[in-house]
Amino acid sequence: MKNNLIHIAISPNILASLIESGSIHVMDFKCLNADSKKTVWKLFLSAVKLTKKNKSRYQENGYVG
């Protein structure tokens, strides 16, 4: 079966929400231009920071080991 690609446009806010929820990972797609790649990496890094920040809060409160 031939692997077909779908070319779509998505708002940064929706993409950020999908990344933060774990519904999509940056390895699941590729950027078609440098501006998109730069934006995606910013969104990914923000999601990682948010995840680490939340994990630290949970650990401080004894919720995560």
N, CA, C and O atoms as a CHARMM CRD file, in Angstrom:
* protein
*
  260
    1    1 MET  N      0.83900  -1.17900   0.00000 PROA 1      0.00000
    2    1 MET  CA     0.00000   0.00000   0.00000 PROA 1      0.00000
    3    1 MET  C      0.88700   1.24700   0.00000 PROA 1      0.00000
    4    1 MET  O      1.82100   1.35400   0.79500 PROA 1      0.00000
    5    2 LYS  N      0.59600   2.15600  -0.86800 PROA 2      0.00000
    6    2 LYS  CA     1.38600   3.37800  -0.98600 PROA 2      0.00000
    7    2 LYS  C      1.06300   4.33000   0.16700 PROA 2      0.00000
    8    2 LYS  O     -0.10200   4.51400   0.51900 PROA 2      0.00000
    9    3 ASN  N      2.10100   4.93300   0.75300 PROA 3      0.00000
   10    3 ASN  CA     1.92700   5.88200   1.85200 PROA 3      0.00000
   11    3 ASN  C      1.59800   7.25300   1.28400 PROA 3      0.00000
   12    3 ASN  O      2.44700   7.89200   0.66200 PROA 3      0.00000
   13    4 ASN  N      0.36900   7.70700   1.49600 PROA 4      0.00000
   14    4 ASN  CA    -0.05300   9.01800   1.02900 PROA 4      0.00000
   15    4 ASN  C      0.02400  10.02600   2.16600 PROA 4      0.00000
   16    4 ASN  O     -0.22800   9.69000   3.32300 PROA 4      0.00000
   17    5 LEU  N      0.37100  11.25300   1.83400 PROA 5      0.00000
   18    5 LEU  CA     0.44800  12.32300   2.81300 PROA 5      0.00000
   19    5 LEU  C     -0.71800  13.27000   2.62300 PROA 5      0.00000
   20    5 LEU  O     -1.20800  13.45700   1.51000 PROA 5      0.00000
   21    6 ILE  N     -1.15400  13.86300   3.71500 PROA 6      0.00000
   22    6 ILE  CA    -2.19000  14.88100   3.67600 PROA 6      0.00000
   23    6 ILE  C     -1.54000  16.19800   4.08200 PROA 6      0.00000
   24    6 ILE  O     -0.92800  16.28500   5.14700 PROA 6      0.00000
   25    7 HSD  N     -1.66500  17.19900   3.26100 PROA 7      0.00000
   26    7 HSD  CA    -1.10700  18.51500   3.54900 PROA 7      0.00000
   27    7 HSD  C     -2.21900  19.37100   4.13200 PROA 7      0.00000
   28    7 HSD  O     -3.22700  19.62900   3.47500 PROA 7      0.00000
   29    8 ILE  N     -2.02700  19.81300   5.38500 PROA 8      0.00000
   30    8 ILE  CA    -3.04700  20.60400   6.06100 PROA 8      0.00000
   31    8 ILE  C     -2.41700  21.84500   6.69000 PROA 8      0.00000
   32    8 ILE  O     -1.19900  21.93300   6.84000 PROA 8      0.00000
   33    9 ALA  N     -3.25900  22.78500   7.04900 PROA 9      0.00000
   34    9 ALA  CA    -2.83900  23.95000   7.83600 PROA 9      0.00000
   35    9 ALA  C     -3.59700  23.86800   9.15200 PROA 9      0.00000
   36    9 ALA  O     -4.77100  23.49900   9.17800 PROA 9      0.00000
   37   10 ILE  N     -2.92400  24.21300  10.24100 PROA 10     0.00000
   38   10 ILE  CA    -3.53200  24.13900  11.57000 PROA 10     0.00000
   39   10 ILE  C     -3.06900  25.34800  12.37400 PROA 10     0.00000
   40   10 ILE  O     -1.92800  25.79000  12.24200 PROA 10     0.00000
   41   11 SER  N     -3.94500  25.87000  13.19500 PROA 11     0.00000
   42   11 SER  CA    -3.56100  27.04400  13.98800 PROA 11     0.00000
   43   11 SER  C     -2.54700  26.63700  15.05200 PROA 11     0.00000
   44   11 SER  O     -2.59300  25.51500  15.55500 PROA 11     0.00000
   45   12 PRO  N     -1.64000  27.53500  15.39500 PROA 12     0.00000
   46   12 PRO  CA    -0.66300  27.23100  16.44400 PROA 12     0.00000
   47   12 PRO  C     -1.32500  26.85600  17.77500 PROA 12     0.00000
   48   12 PRO  O     -0.81500  26.00100  18.49700 PROA 12     0.00000
   49   13 ASN  N     -2.45100  27.48700  18.10200 PROA 13     0.00000
   50   13 ASN  CA    -3.13400  27.17900  19.35900 PROA 13     0.00000
   51   13 ASN  C     -3.65400  25.74600  19.39200 PROA 13     0.00000
   52   13 ASN  O     -3.52900  25.05600  20.40400 PROA 13     0.00000
   53   14 ILE  N     -4.23500  25.30800  18.28900 PROA 14     0.00000
   54   14 ILE  CA    -4.74200  23.93000  18.21600 PROA 14     0.00000
   55   14 ILE  C     -3.58500  22.94800  18.26600 PROA 14     0.00000
   56   14 ILE  O     -3.65500  21.94200  18.97100 PROA 14     0.00000
   57   15 LEU  N     -2.52200  23.23000  17.52600 PROA 15     0.00000
   58   15 LEU  CA    -1.35900  22.34200  17.53600 PROA 15     0.00000
   59   15 LEU  C     -0.75400  22.27700  18.93300 PROA 15     0.00000
   60   15 LEU  O     -0.39000  21.19700  19.39800 PROA 15     0.00000
   61   16 ALA  N     -0.64100  23.41700  19.60500 PROA 16     0.00000
   62   16 ALA  CA    -0.10800  23.43300  20.97000 PROA 16     0.00000
   63   16 ALA  C     -0.95400  22.56500  21.89200 PROA 16     0.00000
   64   16 ALA  O     -0.42200  21.81300  22.70900 PROA 16     0.00000
   65   17 SER  N     -2.26400  22.66900  21.76000 PROA 17     0.00000
   66   17 SER  CA    -3.17300  21.86300  22.57400 PROA 17     0.00000
   67   17 SER  C     -2.98200  20.36900  22.31900 PROA 17     0.00000
   68   17 SER  O     -2.99100  19.57100  23.25600 PROA 17     0.00000
   69   18 LEU  N     -2.81200  19.99400  21.06200 PROA 18     0.00000
   70   18 LEU  CA    -2.59200  18.58700  20.71100 PROA 18     0.00000
   71   18 LEU  C     -1.26200  18.07700  21.25200 PROA 18     0.00000
   72   18 LEU  O     -1.17600  16.94600  21.73100 PROA 18     0.00000
   73   19 ILE  N     -0.22700  18.90600  21.17700 PROA 19     0.00000
   74   19 ILE  CA     1.08600  18.52100  21.69500 PROA 19     0.00000
   75   19 ILE  C      1.03700  18.38500  23.21300 PROA 19     0.00000
   76   19 ILE  O      1.53100  17.40500  23.77000 PROA 19     0.00000
   77   20 GLU  N      0.44000  19.37500  23.88200 PROA 20     0.00000
   78   20 GLU  CA     0.36500  19.35600  25.34800 PROA 20     0.00000
   79   20 GLU  C     -0.43600  18.16900  25.87400 PROA 20     0.00000
   80   20 GLU  O     -0.12000  17.62400  26.93100 PROA 20     0.00000
   81   21 SER  N     -1.46900  17.77000  25.13900 PROA 21     0.00000
   82   21 SER  CA    -2.29900  16.65000  25.58800 PROA 21     0.00000
   83   21 SER  C     -1.67900  15.29400  25.24700 PROA 21     0.00000
   84   21 SER  O     -2.15000  14.25700  25.71400 PROA 21     0.00000
   85   22 GLY  N     -0.62500  15.30600  24.43400 PROA 22     0.00000
   86   22 GLY  CA     0.01400  14.05800  24.03000 PROA 22     0.00000
   87   22 GLY  C     -0.68100  13.39000  22.86000 PROA 22     0.00000
   88   22 GLY  O     -0.34800  12.25900  22.50500 PROA 22     0.00000
   89   23 SER  N     -1.65100  14.07900  22.24900 PROA 23     0.00000
   90   23 SER  CA    -2.37800  13.51700  21.11100 PROA 23     0.00000
   91   23 SER  C     -1.53100  13.44600  19.85200 PROA 23     0.00000
   92   23 SER  O     -1.76800  12.61800  18.97300 PROA 23     0.00000
   93   24 ILE  N     -0.54200  14.32400  19.77800 PROA 24     0.00000
   94   24 ILE  CA     0.35900  14.33400  18.62800 PROA 24     0.00000
   95   24 ILE  C      1.75300  14.68100  19.13500 PROA 24     0.00000
   96   24 ILE  O      1.90800  15.44500  20.08800 PROA 24     0.00000
   97   25 HSD  N      2.74500  14.12400  18.50000 PROA 25     0.00000
   98   25 HSD  CA     4.13300  14.38300  18.87400 PROA 25     0.00000
   99   25 HSD  C      4.84300  14.95300  17.65800 PROA 25     0.00000
  100   25 HSD  O      4.46800  14.67000  16.52000 PROA 25     0.00000
  101   26 VAL  N      5.86500  15.75500  17.90200 PROA 26     0.00000
  102   26 VAL  CA     6.57000  16.38300  16.78000 PROA 26     0.00000
  103   26 VAL  C      7.17800  15.36500  15.82300 PROA 26     0.00000
  104   26 VAL  O      7.46400  15.70200  14.67400 PROA 26     0.00000
  105   27 MET  N      7.37700  14.15600  16.26000 PROA 27     0.00000
  106   27 MET  CA     7.91100  13.12400  15.37100 PROA 27     0.00000
  107   27 MET  C      6.83400  12.54700  14.44400 PROA 27     0.00000
  108   27 MET  O      7.14300  11.77400  13.53700 PROA 27     0.00000
  109   28 ASP  N      5.57400  12.92300  14.67200 PROA 28     0.00000
  110   28 ASP  CA     4.45700  12.41800  13.87100 PROA 28     0.00000
  111   28 ASP  C      4.27400  13.17200  12.55100 PROA 28     0.00000
  112   28 ASP  O      3.51700  12.73000  11.68700 PROA 28     0.00000
  113   29 PHE  N      4.94800  14.28400  12.39200 PROA 29     0.00000
  114   29 PHE  CA     4.77400  15.09300  11.19000 PROA 29     0.00000
  115   29 PHE  C      6.06200  15.83100  10.86500 PROA 29     0.00000
  116   29 PHE  O      7.00100  15.83700  11.66100 PROA 29     0.00000
  117   30 LYS  N      6.10100  16.44900   9.70200 PROA 30     0.00000
  118   30 LYS  CA     7.26400  17.27000   9.35600 PROA 30     0.00000
  119   30 LYS  C      6.79300  18.63400   8.88600 PROA 30     0.00000
  120   30 LYS  O      5.71300  18.77100   8.31200 PROA 30     0.00000
  121   31 CYS  N      7.60300  19.62100   9.13300 PROA 31     0.00000
  122   31 CYS  CA     7.30100  20.98500   8.72600 PROA 31     0.00000
  123   31 CYS  C      7.76000  21.19400   7.29100 PROA 31     0.00000
  124   31 CYS  O      8.78200  20.65500   6.86400 PROA 31     0.00000
  125   32 LEU  N      6.99500  21.97700   6.56300 PROA 32     0.00000
  126   32 LEU  CA     7.29800  22.18100   5.15000 PROA 32     0.00000
  127   32 LEU  C      8.11000  23.42800   4.87200 PROA 32     0.00000
  128   32 LEU  O      8.54000  23.65600   3.74100 PROA 32     0.00000
  129   33 ASN  N      8.32600  24.24800   5.91200 PROA 33     0.00000
  130   33 ASN  CA     9.18000  25.41800   5.71900 PROA 33     0.00000
  131   33 ASN  C      9.81700  25.81400   7.05100 PROA 33     0.00000
  132   33 ASN  O      9.42100  25.32800   8.11100 PROA 33     0.00000
  133   34 ALA  N     10.79400  26.69300   6.98300 PROA 34     0.00000
  134   34 ALA  CA    11.57600  27.06900   8.17200 PROA 34     0.00000
  135   34 ALA  C     10.73400  27.78800   9.22000 PROA 34     0.00000
  136   34 ALA  O     10.91900  27.56800  10.41800 PROA 34     0.00000
  137   35 ASP  N      9.81500  28.64100   8.78500 PROA 35     0.00000
  138   35 ASP  CA     8.96600  29.35400   9.75200 PROA 35     0.00000
  139   35 ASP  C      8.08900  28.38800  10.53900 PROA 35     0.00000
  140   35 ASP  O      7.93700  28.52500  11.75200 PROA 35     0.00000
  141   36 SER  N      7.51700  27.41800   9.84800 PROA 36     0.00000
  142   36 SER  CA     6.68400  26.42200  10.53200 PROA 36     0.00000
  143   36 SER  C      7.52100  25.61200  11.51800 PROA 36     0.00000
  144   36 SER  O      7.09000  25.34700  12.64000 PROA 36     0.00000
  145   37 LYS  N      8.70400  25.22700  11.09300 PROA 37     0.00000
  146   37 LYS  CA     9.57700  24.44100  11.97100 PROA 37     0.00000
  147   37 LYS  C      9.92700  25.22300  13.23100 PROA 37     0.00000
  148   37 LYS  O      9.91600  24.67200  14.33200 PROA 37     0.00000
  149   38 LYS  N     10.23500  26.49300  13.06900 PROA 38     0.00000
  150   38 LYS  CA    10.57900  27.34000  14.21100 PROA 38     0.00000
  151   38 LYS  C      9.38600  27.44100  15.17800 PROA 38     0.00000
  152   38 LYS  O      9.56100  27.34800  16.39300 PROA 38     0.00000
  153   39 THR  N      8.20600  27.62700  14.64800 PROA 39     0.00000
  154   39 THR  CA     7.00500  27.73400  15.47800 PROA 39     0.00000
  155   39 THR  C      6.71800  26.42100  16.19400 PROA 39     0.00000
  156   39 THR  O      6.39500  26.42300  17.38200 PROA 39     0.00000
  157   40 VAL  N      6.83000  25.31000  15.49100 PROA 40     0.00000
  158   40 VAL  CA     6.56800  24.00200  16.09300 PROA 40     0.00000
  159   40 VAL  C      7.54700  23.72900  17.23200 PROA 40     0.00000
  160   40 VAL  O      7.14500  23.23500  18.28500 PROA 40     0.00000
  161   41 TRP  N      8.81500  24.04300  17.03300 PROA 41     0.00000
  162   41 TRP  CA     9.78600  23.80500  18.10500 PROA 41     0.00000
  163   41 TRP  C      9.50800  24.67700  19.31600 PROA 41     0.00000
  164   41 TRP  O      9.69000  24.23400  20.45000 PROA 41     0.00000
  165   42 LYS  N      9.06900  25.91200  19.09400 PROA 42     0.00000
  166   42 LYS  CA     8.69100  26.76800  20.22000 PROA 42     0.00000
  167   42 LYS  C      7.51300  26.16900  20.97900 PROA 42     0.00000
  168   42 LYS  O      7.50300  26.15500  22.21000 PROA 42     0.00000
  169   43 LEU  N      6.52200  25.67500  20.24200 PROA 43     0.00000
  170   43 LEU  CA     5.35600  25.05200  20.87600 PROA 43     0.00000
  171   43 LEU  C      5.76700  23.80800  21.66100 PROA 43     0.00000
  172   43 LEU  O      5.30900  23.59700  22.78400 PROA 43     0.00000
  173   44 PHE  N      6.62600  22.99200  21.07000 PROA 44     0.00000
  174   44 PHE  CA     7.08600  21.77400  21.73000 PROA 44     0.00000
  175   44 PHE  C      7.86500  22.09900  23.00200 PROA 44     0.00000
  176   44 PHE  O      7.64500  21.48200  24.04400 PROA 44     0.00000
  177   45 LEU  N      8.77400  23.06600  22.91600 PROA 45     0.00000
  178   45 LEU  CA     9.56000  23.43600  24.09500 PROA 45     0.00000
  179   45 LEU  C      8.67100  24.00400  25.19700 PROA 45     0.00000
  180   45 LEU  O      8.89900  23.73600  26.37700 PROA 45     0.00000
  181   46 SER  N      7.67400  24.77500  24.82600 PROA 46     0.00000
  182   46 SER  CA     6.72100  25.29400  25.81300 PROA 46     0.00000
  183   46 SER  C      5.96100  24.16700  26.48400 PROA 46     0.00000
  184   46 SER  O      5.73300  24.20100  27.69300 PROA 46     0.00000
  185   47 ALA  N      5.56500  23.16300  25.70300 PROA 47     0.00000
  186   47 ALA  CA     4.84700  22.02100  26.25700 PROA 47     0.00000
  187   47 ALA  C      5.73300  21.23800  27.21600 PROA 47     0.00000
  188   47 ALA  O      5.26200  20.78400  28.25800 PROA 47     0.00000
  189   48 VAL  N      6.99700  21.07500  26.88200 PROA 48     0.00000
  190   48 VAL  CA     7.93700  20.36000  27.75600 PROA 48     0.00000
  191   48 VAL  C      8.11500  21.12500  29.06400 PROA 48     0.00000
  192   48 VAL  O      8.09500  20.52800  30.14100 PROA 48     0.00000
  193   49 LYS  N      8.28800  22.43400  28.97400 PROA 49     0.00000
  194   49 LYS  CA     8.43200  23.25400  30.17900 PROA 49     0.00000
  195   49 LYS  C      7.18700  23.15100  31.04700 PROA 49     0.00000
  196   49 LYS  O      7.28200  23.02300  32.26800 PROA 49     0.00000
  197   50 LEU  N      6.02100  23.20600  30.41400 PROA 50     0.00000
  198   50 LEU  CA     4.75800  23.11400  31.14600 PROA 50     0.00000
  199   50 LEU  C      4.64700  21.76700  31.83900 PROA 50     0.00000
  200   50 LEU  O      4.23200  21.69700  32.99500 PROA 50     0.00000
  201   51 THR  N      5.01300  20.70000  31.14700 PROA 51     0.00000
  202   51 THR  CA     4.94800  19.35800  31.71200 PROA 51     0.00000
  203   51 THR  C      5.88700  19.22700  32.91000 PROA 51     0.00000
  204   51 THR  O      5.50300  18.69300  33.95000 PROA 51     0.00000
  205   52 LYS  N      7.11600  19.71600  32.76100 PROA 52     0.00000
  206   52 LYS  CA     8.08000  19.64700  33.86900 PROA 52     0.00000
  207   52 LYS  C      7.60300  20.46700  35.05700 PROA 52     0.00000
  208   52 LYS  O      7.74400  20.04600  36.20500 PROA 52     0.00000
  209   53 LYS  N      7.03900  21.64200  34.78200 PROA 53     0.00000
  210   53 LYS  CA     6.54200  22.51000  35.84400 PROA 53     0.00000
  211   53 LYS  C      5.40600  21.82800  36.60100 PROA 53     0.00000
  212   53 LYS  O      5.38000  21.84300  37.83100 PROA 53     0.00000
  213   54 ASN  N      4.47200  21.23400  35.86900 PROA 54     0.00000
  214   54 ASN  CA     3.35500  20.53800  36.50500 PROA 54     0.00000
  215   54 ASN  C      3.82700  19.31600  37.28400 PROA 54     0.00000
  216   54 ASN  O      3.32600  19.04000  38.37300 PROA 54     0.00000
  217   55 LYS  N      4.79400  18.58300  36.72600 PROA 55     0.00000
  218   55 LYS  CA     5.32100  17.40800  37.42000 PROA 55     0.00000
  219   55 LYS  C      5.97100  17.82100  38.73300 PROA 55     0.00000
  220   55 LYS  O      5.79800  17.15400  39.75200 PROA 55     0.00000
  221   56 SER  N      6.72300  18.92700  38.70900 PROA 56     0.00000
  222   56 SER  CA     7.36000  19.41400  39.93100 PROA 56     0.00000
  223   56 SER  C      6.31600  19.77000  40.98000 PROA 56     0.00000
  224   56 SER  O      6.49200  19.46800  42.16100 PROA 56     0.00000
  225   57 ARG  N      5.24000  20.40400  40.55800 PROA 57     0.00000
  226   57 ARG  CA     4.16500  20.75300  41.49700 PROA 57     0.00000
  227   57 ARG  C      3.55500  19.50500  42.11400 PROA 57     0.00000
  228   57 ARG  O      3.31400  19.45100  43.32000 PROA 57     0.00000
  229   58 TYR  N      3.30600  18.49800  41.27500 PROA 58     0.00000
  230   58 TYR  CA     2.72700  17.25200  41.79100 PROA 58     0.00000
  231   58 TYR  C      3.68300  16.55700  42.75400 PROA 58     0.00000
  232   58 TYR  O      3.25900  16.00700  43.77100 PROA 58     0.00000
  233   59 GLN  N      4.96400  16.58200  42.43000 PROA 59     0.00000
  234   59 GLN  CA     5.95700  15.94800  43.31600 PROA 59     0.00000
  235   59 GLN  C      6.01900  16.70000  44.64400 PROA 59     0.00000
  236   59 GLN  O      6.11300  16.07500  45.70000 PROA 59     0.00000
  237   60 GLU  N      5.96800  18.01900  44.60500 PROA 60     0.00000
  238   60 GLU  CA     6.00800  18.80800  45.83700 PROA 60     0.00000
  239   60 GLU  C      4.82900  18.47700  46.75400 PROA 60     0.00000
  240   60 GLU  O      4.94200  18.50200  47.98000 PROA 60     0.00000
  241   61 ASN  N      3.70100  18.16900  46.12600 PROA 61     0.00000
  242   61 ASN  CA     2.49100  17.86900  46.88300 PROA 61     0.00000
  243   61 ASN  C      2.32300  16.37300  47.17600 PROA 61     0.00000
  244   61 ASN  O      1.32000  15.95200  47.75400 PROA 61     0.00000
  245   62 GLY  N      3.31200  15.58400  46.77200 PROA 62     0.00000
  246   62 GLY  CA     3.30100  14.14800  47.06100 PROA 62     0.00000
  247   62 GLY  C      2.41800  13.32000  46.15100 PROA 62     0.00000
  248   62 GLY  O      2.10400  12.17400  46.47200 PROA 62     0.00000
  249   63 TYR  N      1.99900  13.89100  44.99300 PROA 63     0.00000
  250   63 TYR  CA     1.12900  13.16100  44.08600 PROA 63     0.00000
  251   63 TYR  C      1.88600  12.23700  43.13700 PROA 63     0.00000
  252   63 TYR  O      1.34000  11.22500  42.69900 PROA 63     0.00000
  253   64 VAL  N      3.13900  12.57400  42.81300 PROA 64     0.00000
  254   64 VAL  CA     3.92700  11.79700  41.87100 PROA 64     0.00000
  255   64 VAL  C      5.21800  11.38000  42.56400 PROA 64     0.00000
  256   64 VAL  O      5.85100  12.17700  43.25600 PROA 64     0.00000
  257   65 GLY  N      5.60100  10.10400  42.36500 PROA 65     0.00000
  258   65 GLY  CA     6.81300   9.60500  43.01200 PROA 65     0.00000
  259   65 GLY  C      8.06800   9.82600  42.29700 PROA 65     0.00000
  260   65 GLY  O      9.13100   9.43400  42.77800 PROA 65     0.00000
